[in-house]
Amino acid sequence: MDFILRPTTLSDLDLHVAHRVAMFRDMDYGDEAGRARMATAFEDRLRSWLSTREVAGVVASARSAAGAEVLAGAALLQFKEALPSPLSPQAVRGYLFNVYTEPAFRGRGLARRMTEALLEEARARGIGIVDLHASKDAEKLYRAMGFEPTPEFRLILDPTLPVPGQWKERR
């Protein structure tokens, strides 16, 4: 099956929000109430980022046997401020997020293709470093694409917030 990639537009906002909720549900990350709160906040933030071009993205589709367009996946890349470091003096880095393939289309290289398209966008904008947070299921893909694990740590200061299971499994 051939996939068609096109740039994300503001009209794709609902798709990206739905994918973010589904992604966290697939990872068993949080509960439904938390994902609903996140969806509302994410929608507002993403609307702003897409309007200001702080985020670029791709939407992948395929053609059904009847010729109809079927959405297969989407991914986003944020251009965010970063502290210059000895590794790179750049004050902007890319942050790849919300890479999501619909279940019916998984295992066909679509996540890789969407990621490669966004990495090309980063290169075209002169970005030298792209970060991401990978699910356990996606680690193999990103390592194969050349992404390296970093020594990032996180401290949850609010004792009412749970520590996600995936964090515990990686320790």
MDTraj code that builds the backbone (N, CA, C; nanometers):
import mdtraj as md
import numpy as np

residues = "MET ASP PHE ILE LEU ARG PRO THR THR LEU SER ASP LEU ASP LEU HIS VAL ALA HIS ARG VAL ALA MET PHE ARG ASP MET ASP TYR GLY ASP GLU ALA GLY ARG ALA ARG MET ALA THR ALA PHE GLU ASP ARG LEU ARG SER TRP LEU SER THR ARG GLU VAL ALA GLY VAL VAL ALA SER ALA ARG SER ALA ALA GLY ALA GLU VAL LEU ALA GLY ALA ALA LEU LEU GLN PHE LYS GLU ALA LEU PRO SER PRO LEU SER PRO GLN ALA VAL ARG GLY TYR LEU PHE ASN VAL TYR THR GLU PRO ALA PHE ARG GLY ARG GLY LEU ALA ARG ARG MET THR GLU ALA LEU LEU GLU GLU ALA ARG ALA ARG GLY ILE GLY ILE VAL ASP LEU HIS ALA SER LYS ASP ALA GLU LYS LEU TYR ARG ALA MET GLY PHE GLU PRO THR PRO GLU PHE ARG LEU ILE LEU ASP PRO THR LEU PRO VAL PRO GLY GLN TRP LYS GLU ARG ARG".split()
xyz = np.array([
    [0.0842, -0.1180, 0.0000],
    [0.0000, 0.0000, 0.0000],
    [0.0884, 0.1239, 0.0000],
    [0.0557, 0.2178, -0.0849],
    [0.1291, 0.3433, -0.0918],
    [0.0671, 0.4445, 0.0034],
    [0.1532, 0.5130, 0.0749],
    [0.1081, 0.6183, 0.1646],
    [0.1421, 0.7528, 0.1034],
    [0.0547, 0.8475, 0.1230],
    [0.0748, 0.9832, 0.0759],
    [0.0958, 1.0701, 0.1987],
    [0.2054, 1.1459, 0.2015],
    [0.2312, 1.2384, 0.3110],
    [0.2050, 1.3795, 0.2627],
    [0.1405, 1.4550, 0.3478],
    [0.1175, 1.5961, 0.3183],
    [0.1450, 1.6763, 0.4447],
    [0.1728, 1.8044, 0.4309],
    [0.1974, 1.8869, 0.5498],
    [0.0713, 1.9007, 0.6353],
    [0.0928, 1.9061, 0.7644],
    [-0.0162, 1.9307, 0.8581],
    [-0.0667, 2.0733, 0.8416],
    [-0.1967, 2.0901, 0.8576],
    [-0.2568, 2.2236, 0.8593],
    [-0.3397, 2.2361, 0.9873],
    [-0.3866, 2.3552, 1.0112],
    [-0.4703, 2.3794, 1.1282],
    [-0.5972, 2.2939, 1.1246],
    [-0.6417, 2.2562, 1.0066],
    [-0.7619, 2.1723, 0.9958],
    [-0.7377, 2.0298, 1.0466],
    [-0.6117, 1.9930, 1.0709],
    [-0.5780, 1.8602, 1.1240],
    [-0.5715, 1.8579, 1.2763],
    [-0.6072, 1.9672, 1.3397],
    [-0.5947, 1.9795, 1.4844],
    [-0.6642, 1.8648, 1.5571],
    [-0.7890, 1.8347, 1.5231],
    [-0.8626, 1.7267, 1.5907],
    [-0.7942, 1.5919, 1.5731],
    [-0.7374, 1.5686, 1.4569],
    [-0.6661, 1.4429, 1.4311],
    [-0.5472, 1.4289, 1.5255],
    [-0.4671, 1.5336, 1.5383],
    [-0.3497, 1.5269, 1.6250],
    [-0.3885, 1.5110, 1.7718],
    [-0.4962, 1.5754, 1.8128],
    [-0.5425, 1.5601, 1.9510],
    [-0.5884, 1.4159, 1.9739],
    [-0.6666, 1.3624, 1.8809],
    [-0.7135, 1.2237, 1.8940],
    [-0.5962, 1.1260, 1.8970],
    [-0.4955, 1.1504, 1.8144],
    [-0.3776, 1.0631, 1.8139],
    [-0.3021, 1.0715, 1.9461],
    [-0.2933, 1.1902, 2.0035],
    [-0.2220, 1.2037, 2.1317],
    [-0.2935, 1.1246, 2.2408],
    [-0.4249, 1.1338, 2.2440],
    [-0.5024, 1.0575, 2.3422],
    [-0.4840, 0.9076, 2.3176],
    [-0.4929, 0.8644, 2.1930],
    [-0.4782, 0.7221, 2.1605],
    [-0.3377, 0.6723, 2.1928],
    [-0.2364, 0.7552, 2.1679],
    [-0.0986, 0.7171, 2.1958],
    [-0.0804, 0.6889, 2.3447],
    [-0.1300, 0.7789, 2.4284],
    [-0.1162, 0.7579, 2.5729],
    [-0.2037, 0.6424, 2.6218],
    [-0.3171, 0.6224, 2.5593],
    [-0.4006, 0.5070, 2.5944],
    [-0.3283, 0.3782, 2.5588],
    [-0.2679, 0.3729, 2.4404],
    [-0.1933, 0.2541, 2.3978],
    [-0.0787, 0.2218, 2.4934],
    [-0.0169, 0.3265, 2.5504],
    [0.0948, 0.3067, 2.6427],
    [0.0465, 0.2846, 2.7865],
    [-0.0849, 0.2865, 2.8071],
    [-0.1422, 0.2749, 2.9411],
    [-0.0847, 0.3821, 3.0336],
    [-0.0819, 0.5026, 2.9823],
    [-0.0216, 0.6171, 3.0492],
    [-0.1340, 0.7080, 3.0975],
    [-0.1542, 0.7147, 3.2267],
    [-0.2611, 0.7961, 3.2830],
    [-0.3953, 0.7261, 3.2746],
    [-0.4972, 0.7983, 3.3183],
    [-0.6332, 0.7446, 3.3117],
    [-0.7163, 0.8303, 3.2157],
    [-0.8399, 0.7888, 3.1922],
    [-0.9238, 0.8599, 3.0946],
    [-0.9462, 1.0054, 3.1331],
    [-0.9676, 1.0323, 3.2626],
    [-0.9890, 1.1702, 3.3062],
    [-0.8644, 1.2546, 3.2792],
    [-0.7472, 1.1996, 3.3079],
    [-0.6234, 1.2716, 3.2823],
    [-0.6001, 1.2950, 3.1343],
    [-0.6309, 1.1951, 3.0533],
    [-0.6139, 1.2113, 2.9086],
    [-0.7117, 1.3148, 2.8537],
    [-0.8321, 1.3220, 2.9105],
    [-0.9297, 1.4227, 2.8665],
    [-0.8810, 1.5635, 2.9012],
    [-0.8268, 1.5803, 3.0226],
    [-0.7708, 1.7109, 3.0605],
    [-0.6553, 1.7482, 2.9684],
    [-0.5701, 1.6501, 2.9403],
    [-0.4558, 1.6732, 2.8531],
    [-0.5028, 1.7142, 2.7134],
    [-0.6065, 1.6484, 2.6630],
    [-0.6538, 1.6761, 2.5271],
    [-0.6973, 1.8214, 2.5122],
    [-0.7674, 1.8719, 2.6105],
    [-0.8139, 2.0105, 2.6047],
    [-0.6964, 2.1074, 2.6041],
    [-0.6022, 2.0856, 2.6952],
    [-0.4848, 2.1733, 2.7026],
    [-0.3984, 2.1604, 2.5767],
    [-0.3816, 2.0371, 2.5278],
    [-0.3006, 2.0138, 2.4087],
    [-0.3627, 2.0808, 2.2866],
    [-0.4930, 2.0735, 2.2737],
    [-0.5605, 2.1360, 2.1600],
    [-0.5314, 2.2861, 2.1558],
    [-0.5426, 2.3512, 2.2706],
    [-0.5153, 2.4951, 2.2759],
    [-0.3708, 2.5256, 2.2398],
    [-0.2784, 2.4493, 2.2969],
    [-0.1366, 2.4726, 2.2725],
    [-0.1018, 2.4451, 2.1266],
    [-0.1490, 2.3336, 2.0725],
    [-0.1150, 2.2987, 1.9350],
    [-0.1749, 2.3987, 1.8363],
    [-0.2940, 2.4474, 1.8632],
    [-0.3545, 2.5483, 1.7755],
    [-0.2605, 2.6697, 1.7651],
    [-0.2096, 2.7131, 1.8795],
    [-0.1178, 2.8266, 1.8805],
    [0.0109, 2.7939, 1.8047],
    [0.0696, 2.6776, 1.8323],
    [0.1951, 2.6402, 1.7674],
    [0.1808, 2.6273, 1.6160],
    [0.0698, 2.5699, 1.5704],
    [0.0493, 2.5569, 1.4262],
    [0.0289, 2.6942, 1.3622],
    [-0.0390, 2.7837, 1.4328],
    [-0.0643, 2.9183, 1.3804],
    [0.0638, 2.9993, 1.3680],
    [0.1571, 2.9794, 1.4608],
    [0.2827, 3.0552, 1.4599],
    [0.3954, 2.9815, 1.3880],
    [0.3677, 2.8641, 1.3378],
    [0.4657, 2.7791, 1.2682],
    [0.5772, 2.7322, 1.3608],
    [0.5505, 2.7301, 1.4917],
    [0.6456, 2.6733, 1.5872],
    [0.6460, 2.5209, 1.5771],
    [0.5422, 2.4672, 1.5159],
    [0.5304, 2.3235, 1.4923],
    [0.5012, 2.2990, 1.3449],
    [0.5705, 2.2002, 1.2900],
    [0.5412, 2.1498, 1.1562],
    [0.4981, 2.0047, 1.1727],
    [0.4299, 1.9534, 1.0750],
    [0.3871, 1.8146, 1.0862],
    [0.3553, 1.7542, 0.9519],
    [0.3308, 1.6246, 0.9577],
    [0.2872, 1.5514, 0.8389],
    [0.1664, 1.4666, 0.8757],
    [0.0811, 1.4477, 0.7776],
    [-0.0333, 1.3579, 0.7884],
    [-0.0188, 1.2562, 0.6764],
    [-0.0331, 1.1292, 0.7113],
    [-0.0198, 1.0214, 0.6135],
    [-0.1570, 0.9621, 0.5853],
    [-0.1819, 0.9360, 0.4603],
    [-0.3080, 0.8722, 0.4228],
    [-0.2813, 0.7651, 0.3184],
    [-0.3816, 0.6830, 0.3001],
    [-0.3765, 0.5766, 0.1994],
    [-0.5099, 0.5786, 0.1265],
    [-0.5176, 0.5080, 0.0184],
    [-0.6436, 0.4956, -0.0567],
    [-0.7054, 0.3599, -0.0272],
    [-0.8345, 0.3610, 0.0050],
    [-0.9049, 0.2344, 0.0263],
    [-0.9287, 0.1685, -0.1088],
    [-0.9759, 0.0442, -0.1055],
    [-1.0063, -0.0276, -0.2303],
    [-1.1104, 0.0483, -0.3113],
    [-1.1982, 0.1224, -0.2431],
    [-1.3016, 0.1994, -0.3116],
    [-1.2510, 0.3360, -0.3569],
    [-1.1243, 0.3672, -0.3245],
    [-1.0668, 0.4930, -0.3687],
    [-1.0780, 0.6074, -0.2698],
    [-1.1350, 0.5825, -0.1537],
    [-1.1497, 0.6882, -0.0536],
    [-1.0187, 0.7083, 0.0224],
    [-0.9939, 0.8316, 0.0651],
    [-0.8763, 0.8600, 0.1462],
    [-0.8993, 0.8089, 0.2878],
    [-0.8009, 0.7358, 0.3406],
    [-0.8075, 0.6821, 0.4768],
    [-0.6864, 0.7359, 0.5518],
    [-0.7103, 0.8036, 0.6644],
    [-0.5999, 0.8563, 0.7437],
    [-0.5250, 0.7412, 0.8091],
    [-0.3930, 0.7406, 0.7948],
    [-0.3119, 0.6291, 0.8433],
    [-0.2195, 0.6675, 0.9581],
    [-0.1867, 0.7952, 0.9707],
    [-0.0979, 0.8368, 1.0776],
    [-0.0624, 0.9830, 1.0654],
    [0.0103, 1.0322, 1.1644],
    [0.0546, 1.1708, 1.1637],
    [0.1697, 1.1857, 1.2618],
    [0.2446, 1.2932, 1.2468],
    [0.3575, 1.3211, 1.3353],
    [0.3815, 1.4714, 1.3380],
    [0.4432, 1.5187, 1.4473],
    [0.4670, 1.6615, 1.4661],
    [0.6117, 1.6866, 1.5059],
    [0.6618, 1.8043, 1.4714],
    [0.7961, 1.8471, 1.5063],
    [0.7895, 1.9910, 1.5547],
    [0.8299, 2.0114, 1.6797],
    [0.8320, 2.1448, 1.7380],
    [0.9721, 2.2038, 1.7251],
    [0.9771, 2.3329, 1.7008],
    [1.1032, 2.4065, 1.6979],
    [1.1050, 2.4875, 1.8264],
    [1.1858, 2.4432, 1.9227],
    [1.1798, 2.5041, 2.0551],
    [1.3142, 2.5584, 2.0994],
    [1.3059, 2.6588, 2.1834],
    [1.4270, 2.7190, 2.2365],
    [1.5033, 2.6171, 2.3199],
    [1.6345, 2.6262, 2.3120],
    [1.7213, 2.5372, 2.3886],
    [1.8432, 2.6163, 2.4324],
    [1.9010, 2.5724, 2.5402],
    [2.0239, 2.6369, 2.5863],
    [2.1401, 2.5965, 2.4965],
    [2.2203, 2.6914, 2.4539],
    [2.3417, 2.6543, 2.3813],
    [2.4305, 2.5683, 2.4715],
    [2.5036, 2.4775, 2.4121],
    [2.5911, 2.3899, 2.4889],
    [2.7211, 2.3699, 2.4116],
    [2.8198, 2.3058, 2.4728],
    [2.9422, 2.2768, 2.3981],
    [2.9171, 2.1887, 2.2757],
    [2.8102, 2.1097, 2.2795],
    [2.7755, 2.0245, 2.1662],
    [2.7255, 2.1079, 2.0488],
    [2.6433, 2.2082, 2.0797],
    [2.5872, 2.2929, 1.9745],
    [2.5538, 2.4303, 2.0308],
    [2.5986, 2.5344, 1.9618],
    [2.5647, 2.6686, 2.0073],
    [2.4245, 2.7120, 1.9675],
    [2.3533, 2.6280, 1.8914],
    [2.2206, 2.6659, 1.8443],
    [2.1248, 2.6868, 1.9604],
    [2.0402, 2.7861, 1.9473],
    [1.9420, 2.8175, 2.0502],
    [1.8056, 2.7569, 2.0180],
    [1.7972, 2.6813, 1.9099],
    [1.6718, 2.6150, 1.8721],
    [1.7036, 2.4694, 1.8412],
    [1.6194, 2.3817, 1.8926],
    [1.6292, 2.2386, 1.8624],
    [1.4928, 2.1902, 1.8151],
    [1.4964, 2.0766, 1.7500],
    [1.3720, 2.0127, 1.7110],
    [1.3276, 1.9166, 1.8196],
    [1.1984, 1.9032, 1.8343],
    [1.1418, 1.8053, 1.9279],
    [1.0332, 1.7285, 1.8538],
    [1.0621, 1.6030, 1.8227],
    [0.9693, 1.5159, 1.7513],
    [0.8693, 1.4594, 1.8504],
    [0.7411, 1.4693, 1.8198],
    [0.6396, 1.4179, 1.9114],
    [0.5131, 1.3789, 1.8364],
    [0.4290, 1.3079, 1.9075],
    [0.2990, 1.2691, 1.8534],
    [0.3112, 1.1868, 1.7249],
    [0.4139, 1.1051, 1.7165],
    [0.4273, 1.0154, 1.6014],
    [0.3303, 0.9002, 1.6270],
    [0.2277, 0.8910, 1.5434],
    [0.1233, 0.7914, 1.5684],
    [0.0777, 0.7302, 1.4369],
    [0.0757, 0.5974, 1.4350],
    [0.0244, 0.5228, 1.3207],
    [-0.1022, 0.4506, 1.3646],
    [-0.2062, 0.4647, 1.2878],
    [-0.3314, 0.3940, 1.3178],
    [-0.3034, 0.2428, 1.3217],
    [-0.3666, 0.1706, 1.4151],
    [-0.3377, 0.0269, 1.4316],
    [-0.3425, -0.0548, 1.3021],
    [-0.4355, -0.0263, 1.2139],
    [-0.4492, -0.1042, 1.0902],
    [-0.3308, -0.0872, 0.9958],
    [-0.2480, 0.0169, 1.0184],
    [-0.1382, 0.0464, 0.9264],
    [-0.0007, 0.0256, 0.9897],
    [0.0039, -0.0282, 1.1089],
    [0.1321, -0.0472, 1.1779],
    [0.2134, -0.1597, 1.1136],
    [0.3449, -0.1496, 1.1311],
    [0.4346, -0.2528, 1.0796],
    [0.4653, -0.2392, 0.9317],
    [0.4353, -0.1240, 0.8728],
    [0.4593, -0.1032, 0.7295],
    [0.5596, 0.0087, 0.7025],
    [0.6303, 0.0517, 0.8067],
    [0.7322, 0.1545, 0.7881],
    [0.6813, 0.2968, 0.7865],
    [0.5560, 0.3160, 0.8235],
    [0.4988, 0.4498, 0.8148],
    [0.5568, 0.5447, 0.9194],
    [0.5771, 0.4992, 1.0423],
    [0.6358, 0.5862, 1.1452],
    [0.7746, 0.6324, 1.1013],
    [0.8507, 0.5424, 1.0442],
    [0.9843, 0.5787, 0.9935],
    [0.9716, 0.6837, 0.8836],
    [0.8818, 0.6629, 0.7932],
    [0.8672, 0.7552, 0.6803],
    [0.8247, 0.8941, 0.7274],
    [0.7311, 0.8993, 0.8227],
    [0.6874, 1.0292, 0.8755],
    [0.8021, 1.0973, 0.9501],
    [0.8769, 1.0192, 1.0288],
    [0.9906, 1.0743, 1.1025],
    [1.0958, 1.1271, 1.0059],
    [1.1262, 1.0519, 0.9022],
    [1.2254, 1.0971, 0.8035],
    [1.1809, 1.2273, 0.7371],
    [1.0522, 1.2397, 0.7065],
    [1.0022, 1.3626, 0.6451],
    [1.0220, 1.4817, 0.7386],
    [0.9975, 1.4621, 0.8676],
    [1.0144, 1.5727, 0.9619],
    [1.1610, 1.6016, 0.9900],
    [1.2459, 1.5011, 0.9836],
    [1.3889, 1.5260, 0.9975],
    [1.4406, 1.6082, 0.8791],
    [1.3873, 1.5849, 0.7610],
    [1.4228, 1.6666, 0.6450],
    [1.3795, 1.8112, 0.6659],
    [1.2621, 1.8302, 0.7235],
    [1.2143, 1.9659, 0.7551],
    [1.3100, 2.0327, 0.8530],
    [1.3546, 1.9583, 0.9546],
    [1.4493, 2.0138, 1.0519],
    [1.5794, 2.0541, 0.9825],
    [1.6298, 1.9675, 0.8969],
    [1.7535, 1.9990, 0.8240],
    [1.7352, 2.1243, 0.7378],
    [1.6203, 2.1338, 0.6706],
    [1.5934, 2.2496, 0.5844],
    [1.5908, 2.3791, 0.6647],
    [1.5553, 2.3702, 0.7914],
    [1.5519, 2.4895, 0.8779],
    [1.6841, 2.5100, 0.9518],
    [1.7827, 2.4266, 0.9225],
    [1.9134, 2.4427, 0.9839],
    [1.9229, 2.3909, 1.1267],
    [1.8310, 2.3065, 1.1663],
    [1.8311, 2.2499, 1.3011],
    [1.9367, 2.1396, 1.3079],
    [2.0212, 2.1430, 1.4102],
    [2.1289, 2.0463, 1.4236],
    [2.1006, 1.9313, 1.5176],
    [2.0011, 1.9456, 1.6054],
    [1.9687, 1.8410, 1.7033],
    [1.8177, 1.8252, 1.7104],
    [1.7724, 1.7004, 1.7108],
    [1.6301, 1.6692, 1.7294],
    [1.6183, 1.5726, 1.8461],
    [1.5345, 1.6084, 1.9418],
    [1.5066, 1.5248, 2.0586],
    [1.3710, 1.4584, 2.0435],
    [1.3495, 1.3545, 2.1230],
    [1.2183, 1.2916, 2.1318],
    [1.2111, 1.2110, 2.2598],
    [1.0908, 1.1779, 2.2997],
    [1.0673, 1.0818, 2.4079],
    [0.9984, 0.9625, 2.3428],
    [1.0625, 0.8472, 2.3475],
    [1.0103, 0.7287, 2.2784],
    [0.9377, 0.6360, 2.3742],
    [0.8301, 0.5776, 2.3262],
    [0.7665, 0.4692, 2.4002],
    [0.8598, 0.3485, 2.3932],
    [0.8399, 0.2546, 2.4823],
    [0.9232, 0.1334, 2.4777],
    [0.9102, 0.0645, 2.3432],
    [0.7893, 0.0629, 2.2872],
    [0.7676, -0.0046, 2.1595],
    [0.8413, 0.0634, 2.0436],
    [0.8671, 0.1933, 2.0562],
    [0.9292, 0.2673, 1.9460],
    [1.0803, 0.2805, 1.9599],
    [1.1359, 0.2404, 2.0726],
    [1.2801, 0.2576, 2.0936],
    [1.3634, 0.1931, 1.9835],
    [1.3272, 0.0738, 1.9429],
    [1.4041, 0.0015, 1.8403],
    [1.4080, 0.0816, 1.7093],
    [1.2948, 0.1368, 1.6694],
    [1.2884, 0.2164, 1.5467],
    [1.3813, 0.3365, 1.5563],
    [1.3702, 0.4117, 1.6642],
    [1.4497, 0.5341, 1.6744],
    [1.5988, 0.5049, 1.6862],
    [1.6347, 0.3985, 1.7555],
    [1.7762, 0.3607, 1.7607],
    [1.8258, 0.3254, 1.6200],
    [1.7445, 0.2524, 1.5439],
    [1.7828, 0.2152, 1.4073],
    [1.7978, 0.3379, 1.3173],
    [1.7279, 0.4454, 1.3506],
    [1.7362, 0.5688, 1.2727],
    [1.8512, 0.6581, 1.3192],
    [1.9240, 0.6145, 1.4208],
    [2.0402, 0.6899, 1.4664],
    [2.0190, 0.7719, 1.5927],
    [1.8994, 0.7722, 1.6471],
    [1.8761, 0.8438, 1.7726],
    [1.9526, 0.7727, 1.8842],
    [2.0082, 0.8514, 1.9742],
    [2.0846, 0.7988, 2.0872],
    [2.0110, 0.8290, 2.2166],
    [2.0109, 0.7352, 2.3122],
    [1.9529, 0.7670, 2.4435],
    [2.0387, 0.8727, 2.5127],
    [1.9745, 0.9573, 2.5902],
    [2.0457, 1.0624, 2.6632],
    [2.0296, 1.0398, 2.8130],
    [2.1090, 1.1063, 2.8933],
    [2.1010, 1.0868, 3.0379],
    [1.9945, 1.1739, 3.1054],
    [1.8855, 1.1978, 3.0389],
    [1.7809, 1.2827, 3.0961],
    [1.7133, 1.2139, 3.2149],
    [1.6877, 1.2922, 3.3172],
    [1.6135, 1.2460, 3.4338],
    [1.4981, 1.3416, 3.4569],
    [1.4017, 1.2984, 3.5360],
    [1.2869, 1.3831, 3.5682],
    [1.2496, 1.3598, 3.7133],
    [1.2149, 1.4670, 3.7808],
    [1.1705, 1.4614, 3.9196],
    [1.0281, 1.5121, 3.9262],
    [0.9391, 1.4314, 3.9786],
    [0.8008, 1.4743, 3.9978],
    [0.7912, 1.5352, 4.1371],
    [0.7718, 1.6654, 4.1428],
    [0.7663, 1.7363, 4.2699],
    [0.6304, 1.7255, 4.3384],
    [0.5259, 1.7114, 4.2599],
    [0.3906, 1.7027, 4.3152],
    [0.3635, 1.5578, 4.3571],
    [0.3503, 1.5305, 4.4873],
    [0.3328, 1.3919, 4.5330],
    [0.1997, 1.3288, 4.4912],
    [0.1068, 1.4094, 4.4392],
    [-0.0214, 1.3520, 4.3953],
    [-0.0138, 1.2985, 4.2525],
    [0.0952, 1.3286, 4.1827],
    [0.1109, 1.2805, 4.0451],
    [0.1755, 1.1424, 4.0454],
    [0.1195, 1.0484, 3.9693],
    [0.1770, 0.9135, 3.9655],
    [0.3007, 0.9069, 3.8777],
    [0.3878, 0.8122, 3.9061],
    [0.5031, 0.7849, 3.8205],
    [0.4573, 0.6833, 3.7156],
    [0.4650, 0.7185, 3.5863],
    [0.4189, 0.6262, 3.4824],
    [0.4933, 0.4925, 3.4867],
    [0.4222, 0.3861, 3.4581],
    [0.4795, 0.2520, 3.4603],
    [0.6008, 0.2368, 3.3710],
    [0.5989, 0.3018, 3.2546],
    [0.7126, 0.2904, 3.1631],
    [0.8395, 0.3454, 3.2250],
    [0.8283, 0.4470, 3.3102],
    [0.9479, 0.5014, 3.3730],
    [1.0054, 0.3997, 3.4696],
    [0.9170, 0.3341, 3.5429],
    [0.9623, 0.2352, 3.6420],
    [1.0323, 0.1176, 3.5726],
    [0.9799, 0.0763, 3.4562],
    [1.0352, -0.0379, 3.3830],
    [1.1732, -0.0089, 3.3263],
    [1.2080, 0.1165, 3.3046],
    [1.3353, 0.1515, 3.2436],
    [1.4467, 0.1706, 3.3453],
    [1.4139, 0.1588, 3.4696],
    [1.5156, 0.1816, 3.5739],
    [1.5991, 0.0592, 3.5952],
])
top = md.Topology()
chain = top.add_chain()
for i, resn in enumerate(residues, 1):
    res = top.add_residue(resn, chain, resSeq=i)
    for name in ("N", "CA", "C"):
        top.add_atom(name, md.element.get_by_symbol(name[0]), res)
traj = md.Trajectory(xyz[None], top)
